[in-house]
Amino acid sequence: MDRFDYKPYEFFESNESLNYGIMILNFSLGSLRNLLTKELWKKAIIRGCADGGSNILKTYSDEINDKFLPDYISGDFDSINENTFEYYKSISNIDFIETSDQNATDFTKCVRVMMKKNSTITNLLVFCSLGGRFDHTASIIHSLYILNDNYPNLQIYLITDYDISFLLHSTKLNRISIQSKYNGNVCSLLPFGKSAHVKTQGLKWNLNKTQELNFTKLVSSSNTYESETTSYVDVDTDSDIIWTMTYECDRK
């Protein structure tokens, strides 16, 4: 079986040039305060804001007295406030792209725009929130599955105030690197949509594929790692499944 390696922390630790884009969604201020640095922003191949995410980016820029300028802002512009709109509109090299399709989320539409602008990116760091209104959370997870079908070569990482979440694939062995100063001690495997039979190595409570993960049966939440020296977790699953892992930082 082919193996796919996930290295979510390398974007925050590596000095090398990596292939990634950055996207800012609404309600993401906590995650920006935790992990967004000027170096991370500058090294990104492309940077975009989904509608109200532009308000959050400007607030964060003002807080730390520095400029984080996106390459584009997309959406139906019902969430961006007037001051933010006028500020970014005055900067000539920021594209405003209206996406009025009401059958897709701002997140999905913003990714479509990004991939049209630069289809070479292989990783996308999405600063967002999975708290607050539950329908917003569900729509982000739904978009993650849709985007995986549309862009199978794009690995999307959802970065919130407390954790990093991403989709693991049924067509390959999934290896998640966890050795990092950022790594927390809680991880979960969540079977949205479909049941999954999962085999793991590297967890305190490993799964052996005889147990069915399903929201009406078993969910592997609040799991942790085998030991402090565990360097990676392997996950073999027969259905795509959400992996989520907490991270540590100096929270602001």
Protein Blocks (a to p, Z undefined) as FASTA:
>chain_A
ZZddddfklmmmpcbdcdddddddehilmmmmmmmcfklmmmpmbdcdehjlmmmmmmmm
mmnopacddfbdcdjhlmbcfklmmmmmmpmklccdddfbfkbcfklmmmmmmmmmommb
cbdcddddfehjfklmmmmmmmmmmmmmmmmmbccddddfkbccddddfkbccdddfbdf
klccbdcdddehiacddddehiabdcehlaccdfklcccehiacfblklcbdcdddfbdc
ddddddddddZZ
